[in-house]
Each structure stands twice: as C-alpha cells, then as structure tokens.
Amino acid sequence: MRTISGSTKLLGVLGNPVRHSLSPVIHNSALAEMGLDWCYLAMPCEPKNLEITIKALRNMNCKGLNITIPLKEKALPLCKQISSISKKISAVNTLIPNESEGWKGDNTDVAGFLAPLKNINLENKNAILLGCGGSARAVFLGLEILNIKTITVVGRNADKLNSFIKEMSININPKKLSPQVKGILEKDLNLIDYIKTSDLIINATPIGMTSNKSEIKMPLGHEIWTHLEKGTTLYDLIYTPRPTKWLENGLNMNCNVIDGLEMLIQQGAASLRLWSNFEEIPIKLMRESALNHLNS
Ligand code: NAP
C-alpha cells in the first residue's frame, strides 16, 4: 500500500451521491502503477457549494477533478477555459488546473462512450437513445461522430425532450444529411416500430441500477423488448448490476450487449491522461481493479 505523506497531492470526484463511485478504486490503482504521489478521493458536494469548493481545491493545488451527477452542467460556467467538446454538450466531467489559477473544463464522457463501439460499424445505422439527461448529451455527440443515420431520443417529459433535441441539434452541421433527429415520448405506440428497426439502443436513464434489488426494472418495462430483433446492439450506461435486467433480456433475445463499465474506465483513463500528461495509462490495471472491487 502507498504511503500518504506531506507531499501527496490530491485528485478527486465531486458529486452527490459519490459514496458508491468506482473512480477512487480505478484511479488510485493507476496512480500507484504510474509512480505518481497523488491520491484520488470521492468528495460529496452540494450544487450550492460547488463554486467555493472548486476554488478552494484549486488554491490547495489539487491536480484535477472529475465532476459527476448532478454537477456536470453547473460546473461549466465556473471554468476559466472550456474545451470545444464541453461547449458543444454544455457539460464538463473533468477539470484541469489552468495557468491563471482557475480550471479548464473538459469532457471525456464522449470518448468513454465511443471506446466500446470502436469495432462495430454503425455508419448510416439507426439508433435509439433512452433518456435526455446529462449523460445523454455525451452519447448524442458520440452518435453524431459515428455518422449514425437516425437518432430517436425517448423521454418521459415532453418539455425536457423538446429542449434537449433543440439544444443538441444546434451543433449538427446543416449541410450534413444525417443524423436525422426525432424525439418520441415513452408512451408513444410507434416506439415498437423504432425498436424493431434500430441497430443500436442506448440506455442513458438510471432505470435498472442496483438500489433496491426487489425494485430492479427495465427501461420502458418488459413487454416492449419482446419486439427486439436479433443482432441489435444494446448499450446500458449502468454497470451495477452486471448485467442489468435489460441486458440480460437482450442476451436471451440474441442481441449484442455492452454495459457501462468500459465507458467508466475509458473516461477515467482519458481524464488521467489530461491531468498527468502521460501518454501511457494503465487501462488494463484500472479494469482489473474495478472488476475485483465489483466482485468482492
Ligand atoms: P440524469 O442527468 O439524471 O438523466 C437521467 C435521464 O433518465 C433523464 O432524462 C430522466 O428523465 C430519465 N429518467 C430518470 N428516471 C426515470 C424513470 N423512472 N423513468 C423514465 N425516465 C427516467 O442522469 P445521467 O447523468 O444522464 O445518468 C444516467 C445513467 O447513466 C445513470 O445510471 C448513471 O450512473 C449512468 N452513467 C454512467 C456512466 C459511465 O461511465 N458508465 C457515465 C455517466 C452516467 P427526466 O429528465 O424526466 O427526469
């Protein structure tokens, strides 16, 4: 075990809740391997305290921060510099100290989301995105980068769904024919036809996460997924439980399934690259540490 001394520098994740975050596990194993005298902590932070907290951490020479639910959008205007990706999706998940005693905001969720899809050809294919919250923004941009033909966003609240579509569509190059973007409410019966014809379906809602075992559900309920076509790729951003009930059902329907663990690891590795300027990040070790922790 590493010794924490007077010269150990701090890294961490701010959010609420952060108690069950896997980020300290994956980052501290990587930091030890990289020989960096840094320590990564999960730090609970209420939205009202975010500004003062990041200012204090910057003054304490904190080497970098991850930002998670519900602070990703709130952190954006508090940064002195913002990366172009963060601007596009109005959300930051990584803060890097900048030269003027402030923070530079970046977003590694897009790269994390894309990593497990790198060997699947999704160009000109149809995708459904369940949810229109914070992580759905990164997913949407990822789908655009993949040159997806149609993105159908499913939401439960018409106002939120419409403003998500409007905001995310602003960045689409009007000269490009795709993606064609459509919003659909979860109760819309046409949803069945979209499910039958989609190549990729992403769950960016928290439905199915381990909280109370007896309450574990599937997004949109059970019945609608009987219409899944064999070979459709189901991508659940959730990684506890592994697999989720939705992915378990997908496996039974001969679908390809991807859970959120690789996204978590890849976005973490991308953040660590930004903080450390190391080219080589021990991603394999980060994955092993996460799996050991989840299986313990
Ligand atoms: P969020 O900003 O709170 O958005 C959640 C979305 O799901 C919203 O559109 C919300 O609808 C919808 N939703 C919530 N409960 C619902 C319900 N009971 N029925 C229907 N829709 C519901 O959360 P987020 O940051 O996007 O995170 C979503 C999930 O992704 C979480 O499980 C999170 O752990 C996971 N995640 C994983 C990674 C990873 O690295 N693997 C990264 C980021 C997030 P309303 O807007 O109407 O409330």
Boltz pocket constraint, residues with backbone or C-beta under 6 A from the ligand:
constraints:
  - pocket:
      binder: B
      contacts: [[A, 69], [A, 109], [A, 112], [A, 130], [A, 131], [A, 132], [A, 133], [A, 134], [A, 135], [A, 136], [A, 155], [A, 156], [A, 157], [A, 160], [A, 203], [A, 204], [A, 205], [A, 206], [A, 207], [A, 209], [A, 236], [A, 237], [A, 238], [A, 239], [A, 260], [A, 261], [A, 263], [A, 264], [A, 265], [A, 267]]
      max_distance: 6.0
